[in-house]
Amino acid sequence: MTNSDLLYSQIPIERIDSIGHQTLLQEFQEVGEAFLREFKIRCNLLPNSSFMDIGCGIGRLAIPLTDYLDATGRYEGFDITPENIKWCQHHITTCRSNFSFQVADIFNHRYNPKGRYPAREYLFPYQENTFDVACAASVFTHLLAEDSEHYLSEITRVLKPDGYFLGTYFLLNEPSVKALKEQKSSQPFFHEIKNCWVIDPQIPEAAVAYDEAFIAEIYRKAGLEIKEIHYGLWSGREPTVYGGYQDMIIAKK
Ligand SMILES: C[S@@+](CC[C@H](N)C(=O)[O-])C[C@H]1O[C@@H](n2cnc3c(N)ncnc32)[C@H](O)[C@@H]1O
């Protein structure tokens, strides 16, 4: 039995729902494995790489990585939901000591309404130039614009020179806006709040979309060069080889 087989057999199914619309264990596993393929192919992730998982949730990306990163590799995850971090520490760190998880007590209407600090002030708890690869899977889709700008500058700070960042988004561009107007999109982003678009202004972080041009600009300001963009299925597009739900950006420091 591999590390990941054991971990999948222990995962509390009821908490998987907390990561979004993926409710089935099989889908949880398939999405985690698909991300691992992207890290290997597009971000040059190697068994001895150091990896940062922003908003790591209940280990959807960490679990498949337990079979790929070896003892010389390093995994660091943080999230604002303490229960998920506790689960990861108890089940993953205990069998792979080079996998660490930390709680960030950050306010978010949806995920941590009692959080104390705004994301825009949070300094990632890592040294400069630490990571080969960083990822934020379905996290910038829950951050408002100032928070996103700040997180990108933190990502650049902690990435090694030439390090990769994979982030997922709901990107607004000509085809996705057309789909929204024609009600062919699965996410109705009709409320604008300071450089981003949300579905529900009462719980803005429930789902957040950005103009693609704004994202390109804040990547440039942060010192990240966009290498690839792959569009996902959320906006009603036809499936591509990528096949993910959200749009995916691969960038390099
Ligand atoms: C849809 S879930 C995705 C979880 C995980 N990345 C995955 O792919 O399974 C969004 C996650 O972002 C976390 N999150 C929200 N705001 C955050 C912030 N400011 N910093 C770090 N994590 C955050 C939530 O707690 C939640 O675990």
The ligand as a Gaussian input file, in Angstrom:
#p B3LYP/6-31G(d) Opt

LIG

0 1
 C      -11.559000      25.495000      -2.645000
 S      -10.470000      25.260000      -1.322000
 C       -9.038000      24.547000      -2.124000
 C       -8.173000      23.774000      -1.168000
 C       -6.941000      23.131000      -1.793000
 N       -6.079000      24.100000      -2.420000
 C       -7.354000      22.086000      -2.799000
 O       -7.075000      22.253000      -3.994000
 O       -7.957000      21.099000      -2.378000
 C       -9.939000      26.889000      -0.937000
 C       -8.981000      26.902000       0.233000
 O       -8.390000      28.191000       0.355000
 C       -8.252000      28.452000       1.730000
 N       -8.070000      29.900000       1.882000
 C       -8.999000      30.870000       1.759000
 N       -8.426000      32.078000       1.958000
 C       -7.110000      31.854000       2.203000
 C       -6.000000      32.683000       2.486000
 N       -6.105000      34.015000       2.569000
 N       -4.784000      32.107000       2.667000
 C       -4.646000      30.763000       2.585000
 N       -5.677000      29.928000       2.335000
 C       -6.889000      30.458000       2.143000
 C       -9.509000      27.887000       2.331000
 O       -9.428000      27.700000       3.709000
 C       -9.648000      26.583000       1.549000
 O       -8.973000      25.530000       2.174000

